[in-house]
């Protein structure tokens, strides 16, 4: 699932592949879902995108929470093309989805 840093304008130095402590695939999955959260928050009528196949169940849940219907089409191994169509239902908004900030862990 890992994408190459060469396509990103920001080098993710926290990844194991760049000498950091965080697993590449888990970090990438979290980053992708965070980007989708932002895109769904904008309420565009249609949101087309490519996503790793492994993220499809999570993307579907997030899409439903924002009132989108998900259609997916396999492309190459490990990837799907998605079209998320907004249906006007507002199950979640950034305001009611926001969690309080996390406190730093106790040492």
N, C-alpha and C positions, 0 to 999 in steps of 0.2 A: 504494500500500500504506500510505502514511502515515496514521496516525490523528491526529485532532485532539487537541491538548493539553487542550482544554476538558473532556474526559472523564477525564483522569488527575488523581489527587490531587497528583501531583508534576509540576511543569513541567520538561521536558527542555531545559535551557538550552544543552546542548552541541550541539544541532541547528542546522544552517544556517538553518532557518526562524526560529530564535530568536536568531540572531546568533552561533552557535557554529561550530566547525570541522568537525563531522561530518555527512555526508550523511544526510538524514532517513530514506530507505528502508532503507539498510544498518543504521543504528542501530536502527530499529524492528524489522527482521528479527532482529537479534541479541538485542534485548530480549525479543521474543516467544518465541524458542527458549530463552532462559534461564528464562523463566517456565515453559515446558513441562518443562524439565529438572527443575525443582523439583516440579511437579505429578506427574510420573511417578515421582519419587523416593518419593513418599508411598504408592505402590502401591494406590491406590483401585481397586476392581473395574472401574469404568467412569469414563472421563474425557470428558465431552462438552464441546465448545468450537467456536467459530468461528475460522477462520484464513484469512489471505490465500492465494489459490490458488497464488501463486508459491512459497510456503513448503511446499507439500504434499510434494515429494520429501524435503526436510530433516526435516519432522515425521515422515514415515514411517520414515526411518532411525533417528531418535531413539526413536520408539515401539518399533521392533523391538529396539533395543539394551536397552530396559528390559523387554522381554517383553510388549509390548502388540500387539494386532492392530488395525489401523486400518480403519475404514469411513468413507467420505466421501460427502457429498451436496451437489451444487452448490446455492447459494442465489441470491444476486444476483451480477452480474458482478464478478469479482475476489475472491470469497469462497466458502468451502466450510464446511459444518457437518461436524464430525468427531465420531465416537464411537470412543474408544480403549478396547478391552476387554483387561484384564489376563489373561494366559494362564498365569501362574505361573512363567515362565522368567526367571531372573535372569542375563542376559548382562552387565549392567553395574549397579554400585551406585555411590552417590556416593563411597564409599571407594576403589574400584578405578578410578574415572574421574577422580579428582582429579589435576590436574597440579601440579607444583611452582610456587610463585609466580614470576612473571616478574620479572627484574631490570630496572630502568629502563634505557632505551636510552642508549648511550654518546653523549656529545656531541662 
